[in-house]
């Protein structure tokens, strides 16, 4: 596994914005408000990611939402969070007509709208201007982090910097605008976190630099800040953007699949009204799943775990035979493949 990246030279205090925070954005907010001081973990394709300590601090988080009702939802979320003895960022909430102001004042902007809405948001002149230039605090280029499924970096760049209605004056302009100057453009990074970010147990996939699937000690400081930011929310893995469709199915969508399996296992223990109470069954099922994950993460092959539990003619083997007859494994495989196909289809359906 790659060695952890040191962050001693990074600017240590920054402001972040969550643009149009939906369910996933709200989970990120919850996790960031309990942020641990973690040093970004950097992993390669074969090694497991692992966190350690850092000194990065978020001084302020601005959240933008579409509707006044969402302001109330975020306020209720904030009231439900209490963090005595822990420093937490201040939080402001704006309606989406404040997106440009929020982007202007932030070092890192996280785009969390619906995938169908990103174009309208990024083509807003105030947002485009807010993402140009360098941060007042760090002197570094702004960073745009997209957590949108099925929207590529190329599509985001095209939306931000294409000139939809060029004029004759544009064609003859000799001095390049800020949007045309690569030194003024924001750095765009894709991220796939999941809702477990709210309890700092997410696994987040970050887009790697095009030439490499690992991060080097000479990588751009801004990308390192993003790595540190998401390390506050769990573990981080870097993959090429070309692998994001399947990675999204595993890192984000699969939580719904695992939840269904845990619930089904608990329900089976309650069969015929003579089994366990629901709370007891769910607790046992969830912790058994957690133990299985811990074994695999400790190096056990999944099939080795099966062999260690099941014996010929035993009850576990009987249960495995039922699963095989019902096609459970095949259903899970196809669910992951279908998630990837649909995500890839969304990406291909949008203009690049």
N, C-alpha and C positions, 0 to 999 in steps of 0.2 A: 504494500500500500504506500502511496505517496506520503511524504512527510508533511505535517501540518504547516500551513503558510503563516509566517509571522506577520503581525499587523502593527508593529510598533511605529512604522512610519506613516500610517494612515491618519487622516484627520479623525479625531476621536469623538466628535459630537456633530450630529447631523439631523436634519429635518426630513420627514417622509410624508408623502401624500398617498392616500388610497382613493383613486378616482372611481366613483360610483361603486361603492362597496356593497356587494350582494352577500350571499351566504358564506362563500369562501373568503371574501374580503373581511367580513366580520370575524371569522375564525382567526384570520391573521392578526387583526386588531387585538382580539382577546389574548393571543399568545404574546404579542409584542408588549402589552401592558404588564406582563409578568416576565419581561425579558431577563434571561440569565446572561451573565457576562461570559460569553463563549468565544473562543478563538475559532475562526472558520476551519472546518474540516474539509480536506480535499481528497477525493478518492479517484482511483482509476477504475477501469471497467471490471477488474477482477477482485479488487479489495473492498472490504466493508468500510463505510465512512465512520468516523469517530470524532466527537466533539471534545474541546478543551477550552481553557479560559482565555478571555479577551477583555479589552478595555473600551471597546466601542460603546457609545451611548447614543440613544435617540432622545433628543431634547424635546421634540414636538411631533405630533402626528395630526395631520389634517385629513379628515374624512369627508368626501363629497358623495351626495346621494341624489337620486332623481326626484323624489317626492317628499313633501313635508312629513308624511306618515313614517318615512324611513328615518327622518331625524329623530322622531320619538323612539323608534326601534333601537337606534344606536345609543340614545340617552339611557334607555332601560338596560341595555347591555353594559354600559359604563357603570350604572348604579349597582349592577349585580356583581361587579368586580371590586374587591377590596384587597389591597396589598400592603398591610402594615409592615413597617420596617424595611420596605423595598422602594428604591427610587423608581418612579414611573414617569414616562413622558406626559406632558400636557397634551390635551386633545381638543381640537376644534372641529365643528361640523358645519359644512356649507352645502347648499343646494348646488346642483351641477353647473349653474351659471357662474359659479365661483371657481370652476376648474382651472381657468387661466391664472388667477391670482394664486391659487394653491400651488400650481406647477412653478410659478415664478419664485415662490418663497422656499421651495424644497430642493434638497440635494438628490433625493431618490423619489421617483413617482411610480407607484404601482397601479397598473391599469387593470381594474377588476370588473369592468362592465360586461354585459352580455356580448358574445362575439359578434352579433349582428349590429351592435351599436358603436363599435370602435371607430369606424370611418368618420361618422359625424362628430365624434368627440375630438379626434386627432386633427380633423380639418378645421376645427374652430381656430380662428386666427390668434385668439388670446392664449390658447393652449400651445399652439405651435411656437409662439413667441416665448412663452414661459419655459419651454424645453430647450431653447437655444442658449448658447453662451455657456459661461462657467458659473459655478456656485459662488455666492458671495463669501461663504465660510471656508470652503476648501480650495477654491481656485481651480477646481477640476470640472470637467464637463458634466452636465446633468446626466442622470441615468434614468431610463424608462424600463421598468420591469413589467412584462406582460404575463399575466396568469391566465390568458384566454386560451381555451382549447381550440385547435384547428386554425390558428392565425399565425402565419410565419413571420419571421423577422423581415423578410423581403417585402411582405405585404404591409407591415407597419411602416417601413422606410418609404415605400411608394406612397402611402397615404400621407405621411408627414411632409415629404419633400418634393413630390410631383407638383407641377404647375398645371392645375386643371383647365385654366383659361388663360393661356399665355397671350400677351399683347405684343404689338410691334415694338413697344419700348423695351419689353423683356428681351426680345430677340437681339436688340442692338446694344443692350446694356454692357458696358465694358467692365465696370466694377462689380465683382460678384457680391450677391446678397449674403447675409448671414446663413440663410438656408442652403445656399450653394457651397459655402465654405465648410469642408469636412471638419475643420477644427472647431467649429461652432455647433455642430450637430450633436445631439445627445447620443449616448451609448445605449443600445437596445439589447436587452437580455430576456430570454424566455425562461419562465419558471413554472414548474408543476408541483405545487404543494398540495396538501389535502386538509380536510376539516379537522384532523387531529392536531393541527397547528394551535388550536385553541387551548390545548393542554400541553403544548410543546413536545408533541410526539409525532409530528409530521415527518414523512420522508419527502424531501423536495428535490426534484430533478432540475438542474440548471443547464442551460445551453453552453456547450464548450466553445472555445475559439475554433473557427473552421478548420485550422490545420492540425488540431490536436484534441484528444479526448481527455487530457489532463491539464491541470493548471501549473504554470511554472512560477518561480519566485520573482520573475520579471513581468508578470502579467499586469495589466492596467489596474491601478489602485481602485478605480470605481467598481470593477468586477469583483475585486476582493471585498469591498464593502458589502456588495450584494450577497456574497458568500457568507460573510459574517452575519448579515441581517437574517438570513434564513436559517443559519445555525442556531439562532435564538429560538427557533420554532421547532427544532428537532435535528434530524440528520440531513446531510446534503450529498447528492451524487451528481457528477457531471457527465453528460452524454451529448453526442452530436445531435443537432436539431433534426437530422434525418430519422432518428429513432424515437422522436417524441410521441408519435401516435400510439405505438405499443407501450411506451413508458408511461403515458398518461393513463392507459387502462390499468396498468399494474399499480402505479403510485397513488392514483386518485379514485378511479371508478371501483377498484377491487374492494375498497372498504365496504361498499354496499353489499358485495357478494359475501364477504366474510361475515358481515352482520346477519345476513339471511341464514348462513350455515349455523352460526352460533344460536340464533333464535330457534332454528329447526331442531338442533340438538337438545336445547332446553325443553322444547315442546314435547320431544319424544320421551323425555324423562318424566313428563306429567301425564302420560297416556292413560286413558280409561278412568281418570279421576282418582287413581290410587297411587300416583307417583309423588314426586317432590312438589313443594310449593314453587310458584313461578320465580320468585326472587331468589330462592336457593338454587334452583336449576340454572338460571341465567348466570349467577355468580360463578358456579362451578364450571359451566361451559366456557365462559369468558376466560377464566384463569387457566383452564386446560388448554385453550387455544394459545394463550400467552406463553404457557410452558412449552408448547410445541414450537412456537416461533423462536423461543430462547434456545432450544436445542439446535435448531437449524442454523441460527446465527452463531452458535458456538462451534459450528463446523460439521454437525451431523448431516448426512444426506437424508432427505425426506424419506426415501425408501428404507433406510436403516432404522429410522424411527418406527416405521410400520412393522418391520421385522422384529424389533425389540418388544413391541406391544402384543402382536398377534401370534398365536400358536395354533397349529393344526387342530381342528376339532373344537377350538375354544370359542367363547362368546364374541371376541373381537373379530375373529375370522368370519363368523356368521354375519356380523354387521357389515364387514367389507364386501361380502358376497352380495348382500342386498344393494349396497352402493353400486357395485359393478352391474348388477342386473338393471338398475334404474338409470344407469349411464351418468352418474354424478360427475365423474372426472371429465368425461367428454363434454358435458354441459358447461363446466367451468372453463375448459379450454376454448370452447366456441364462444363463450361470453366475452373472454378477453380478446379473442380475434375480432369479434364483431365490434367491440368498442373501438379497437384500433382502426378497423375499416371505416366506421362512421366518422371518426375524428379525421382520418385522412381524406375522406370524401368532403367534409366541411372545408378543409384547407384547399382542396382542388376546385371547389365550387366558387370560391371567392376570387375576385380579380387580384392578380399579383402586381 
